[in-house]
């Protein structure tokens, strides 16, 4: 099949690699507003050609929208305006409710399958694309009942062939759960990095003393703000909810440390062991 990838970064580029490796994509067309990204994508072999949006849409069997969330709100209706009955449009967005509402009444809504591949790294751009990024990870398919059943089956089969597990849920449930298991991780990573930078005025001390634990904890702070700020904005209420709970847990730990309450320390140990058990 001919695949058009709009937004040739970490997710779009990695998906292009996976589809090609699995023998699913015979030709990959890239679309990106950045000339630098276009050049890199071609040089790295992520795409076979760069084309304008209209041409890339008209020639594709599968259209992948992998741009920041704010841009998706504008682009998705335009893509659906131009697709036919044989074409499928998917997104790779980290939030869903607002995007789904944007095309809820679109006459070509059935050609759109809303998906979220739960995979990624802290890096961005075409050079961040890696083969095998999605293998063993989960693909969330949202509001499948509003998409053409054959399109949903086709998309699910494609992602299963590149090694992903399928989970189906509504857009509202998706946004709630990703706030807790994904978005909070980025927020706390940003916050911790800013806390350390504020207190440790000497940058060299950070480099000299920081070990692997600190590096792994703040790793996500390297993520692109252009990607994550729109996600936080569009999932604002759920993110606020999870932040409130996170602050409550931090306050509890602060209270324990201030009181030197040793039974409470044992409770913290029990809670930490429960978390370890869940994460294993």
C-alpha positions in Angstrom: 0.0 0.0 0.0 1.0 3.6 -0.5 1.4 5.4 2.8 1.4 9.2 3.3 3.0 10.4 6.6 2.2 14.0 7.5 4.7 15.1 10.1 8.0 13.1 9.7 9.2 13.1 13.3 9.7 10.4 15.9 6.3 8.8 15.6 5.7 9.4 11.9 9.2 8.4 10.9 9.3 5.3 13.1 5.9 4.2 11.8 7.1 4.6 8.2 10.2 2.4 9.0 8.0 -0.3 10.7 5.5 -0.4 7.9 8.3 -0.8 5.4 10.1 -3.5 7.4 6.9 -5.4 7.7 6.3 -5.3 4.0 3.1 -3.3 4.4 4.3 -0.1 2.7 5.4 -0.3 -0.9 5.9 3.5 -1.2 6.0 6.2 1.5 5.2 9.8 0.8 6.3 12.4 3.3 4.7 15.8 4.1 6.3 18.2 6.5 6.3 22.0 6.7 10.0 22.0 7.7 12.4 21.9 4.8 15.1 20.6 7.2 12.8 17.7 8.2 12.1 17.0 4.6 15.8 16.8 3.7 16.6 14.6 6.7 13.7 12.3 6.1 14.8 11.6 2.6 18.5 11.2 3.6 17.6 8.8 6.3 15.3 6.7 4.0 12.2 7.3 6.1 10.3 8.3 3.0 10.6 7.7 -0.7 9.6 11.2 -1.7 8.3 14.5 -0.4 5.1 15.9 -1.9 2.6 18.7 -1.4 -0.4 17.9 0.8 -3.0 17.6 -2.0 -0.9 15.2 -4.0 0.1 13.2 -1.0 -3.5 12.8 0.0 -4.8 11.8 -3.4 -2.3 9.0 -4.0 -2.3 7.3 -0.6 -4.1 4.3 0.7 -3.3 5.1 4.3 -2.8 8.6 5.6 -1.0 9.0 8.9 -1.4 12.4 10.7 1.5 12.7 13.1 1.8 16.4 13.9 1.4 18.4 17.1 -2.2 18.3 18.6 -3.1 21.9 17.8 -2.2 21.4 14.1 -4.3 18.2 14.0 -7.4 20.2 14.8 -6.9 22.1 11.6 -5.5 19.4 9.3 -7.8 16.5 10.1 -11.0 18.0 8.6 -8.9 19.1 5.5 -7.7 15.5 5.1 -11.2 14.1 5.4 -12.5 16.6 2.8 -10.2 15.0 0.2 -10.4 11.2 0.9 -12.4 8.6 -1.0 -14.0 5.3 0.1 -10.8 3.3 -0.4 -8.7 5.5 1.8 -8.1 5.5 5.6 -6.9 8.3 7.8 -5.4 7.7 11.2 -3.8 10.1 13.7 -1.2 9.4 16.3 -2.4 12.0 18.9 -1.9 11.7 22.6 -5.3 13.3 23.3 -8.6 12.4 21.6 -11.8 14.2 22.9 -11.3 17.5 21.3 -10.0 16.0 18.0 -12.9 13.7 17.8 -15.4 16.5 18.5 -13.8 18.5 15.6 -14.8 15.9 13.0 -17.9 14.4 14.7 -20.2 15.7 12.1 -17.9 15.5 9.1 -19.5 13.6 6.2 -16.3 11.5 5.8 -15.9 10.7 9.5 -16.1 7.0 8.9 -12.9 7.1 7.0 -11.0 8.2 10.1 -9.8 5.7 12.7 -8.5 7.5 15.9 -5.5 5.7 17.3 -2.8 6.3 19.9 0.3 4.2 19.7 1.6 4.2 23.3 5.3 4.4 22.4 7.9 7.0 22.1 11.2 8.5 23.4 12.2 11.9 24.7 13.7 12.8 21.3 12.0 14.5 18.3 12.6 15.1 14.6 13.3 12.7 11.8 16.7 11.7 13.3 14.8 10.3 16.3 12.9 7.7 14.2 13.9 4.2 15.1 12.9 0.8 13.8 11.0 -1.5 16.1 9.6 1.4 18.3 6.1 0.0 18.4 7.0 -3.7 18.9 5.4 -5.0 22.1 3.6 -1.7 22.8 -0.1 -1.0 23.0 -2.2 0.7 20.4 -5.4 2.4 21.7 -8.2 2.6 19.1 -10.8 5.2 20.2 -14.5 5.5 19.4 -14.2 2.7 16.9 -18.0 2.5 16.5 -17.9 5.8 14.6 -15.5 4.5 12.0 -16.1 2.2 9.1 -15.9 -1.4 10.5 -13.7 -2.5 7.6 -11.4 0.4 8.2 -11.1 -0.4 11.9 -10.3 -4.0 11.1 -7.7 -3.0 8.5 -6.0 -0.5 10.9 -6.0 -3.0 13.7 -4.4 -5.7 11.5 -1.7 -3.3 10.3 -0.6 -2.4 13.8 -0.8 -6.1 14.9 1.6 -6.9 12.1 4.2 -4.4 13.5 3.9 -6.0 16.9 1.4 -4.0 18.8 -1.4 -5.0 21.2 -4.8 -3.6 20.6 -7.0 -1.9 23.2 -10.4 -0.3 22.4 -11.9 2.6 24.5 -13.8 5.8 24.2 -12.1 9.1 23.7 -13.0 10.4 27.1 -11.7 7.3 28.9 -8.5 7.5 26.8 -7.8 11.1 27.8 -8.4 10.3 31.5 -6.2 7.3 31.6 -3.4 8.8 29.6 -3.3 11.8 31.9 -2.5 9.3 34.7 -0.1 7.0 33.0 1.6 9.3 30.5 1.0 13.0 30.8 1.8 13.2 34.5 5.2 11.6 33.9 6.2 14.4 31.6 4.8 17.1 33.9 6.7 15.8 37.0 9.9 15.3 34.9 9.7 19.0 33.8 9.0 20.1 37.4 11.8 18.1 38.9 14.3 19.4 36.3 13.2 23.0 37.0 13.4 22.4 40.7 17.0 21.2 40.5 18.0 24.0 38.1 16.5 26.6 40.5 18.3 25.2 43.6 21.5 24.1 42.0 22.8 27.4 40.5 26.1 25.8 39.5 25.3 23.8 36.4 28.6 21.9 36.6 27.6 20.5 40.1 24.6 18.9 38.5 26.7 17.2 35.8 29.3 16.2 38.4 26.9 14.7 41.0 23.9 13.6 39.0 23.8 9.8 38.6 21.7 7.4 36.5 18.7 7.7 38.8 18.4 11.4 38.3 19.0 11.2 34.6 16.3 8.6 34.1 13.8 10.5 36.3 14.2 13.8 34.3 14.7 12.1 30.9 11.3 13.2 29.7 12.1 16.8 30.4 14.1 16.7 27.1 10.8 16.2 25.2 9.8 18.8 22.7 7.6 21.6 24.3 6.0 22.2 20.9 4.6 18.6 21.2 3.7 18.6 24.8 2.2 22.0 25.6 -0.7 21.4 23.2 -1.3 18.0 24.8 -1.5 19.5 28.2 -3.8 22.3 27.0 -6.2 19.9 25.2 -6.3 17.5 28.2 -6.3 20.3 30.7 -9.0 19.1 33.1 -7.7 15.6 33.4 -4.2 16.8 33.8 -5.3 19.2 36.6 -7.1 16.2 38.3 -4.0 14.0 38.3 -1.8 16.9 39.4 -4.1 17.5 42.4 -3.8 13.8 43.4 0.0 13.9 42.8 0.3 17.0 45.1 -1.8 15.3 47.7 0.6 12.3 47.7 3.6 14.6 47.9 2.1 16.5 50.8 1.5 13.2 52.6 5.2 12.3 52.2 6.3 15.7 53.4 4.1 15.3 56.5 5.7 12.0 57.3 9.2 13.4 57.0 8.4 16.4 59.1 6.8 14.4 62.0 9.5 11.6 62.1 6.5 9.3 62.4 8.2 5.9 62.1 4.9 3.9 61.7 4.1 6.3 58.8 7.5 5.5 57.3 6.5 1.8 57.2 3.3 2.8 55.4 5.4 4.6 52.8 7.5 1.4 52.4 4.3 -0.7 51.9 3.0 1.8 49.3 6.3 1.8 47.5 6.4 -2.0 47.4 2.8 -2.0 46.0 4.0 0.3 43.2 6.9 -2.0 42.5 4.6 -5.0 42.3 2.3 -3.2 39.8 5.2 -2.1 37.6 6.9 -5.5 37.4 
